Amino acid sequence: MLTLTQIDQSYHKVITTIESCNTKKQLESASKMVKNFKKLYKEVGYPKAFSYNIDNKLNKQLWQVSE
């Protein structure tokens, strides 16, 4: 069984939060969550793929909410 690390758990929480957003107001809060994630894990280092995937997911969700 694969055990998720703290950063993996946080990453999945951020992604799940972004995916659940239905309004721009919710996306603004999710954006703050993304900034906090990056700020927190920048200190310990995190895969750049996480940053790219989070930003990509946030942008896609913004377009879906905007339509």
Secondary structure as UniProt FT lines:
FT   HELIX           6..20
FT   HELIX           24..42
FT   TURN            43..44
FT   HELIX           48..66
//
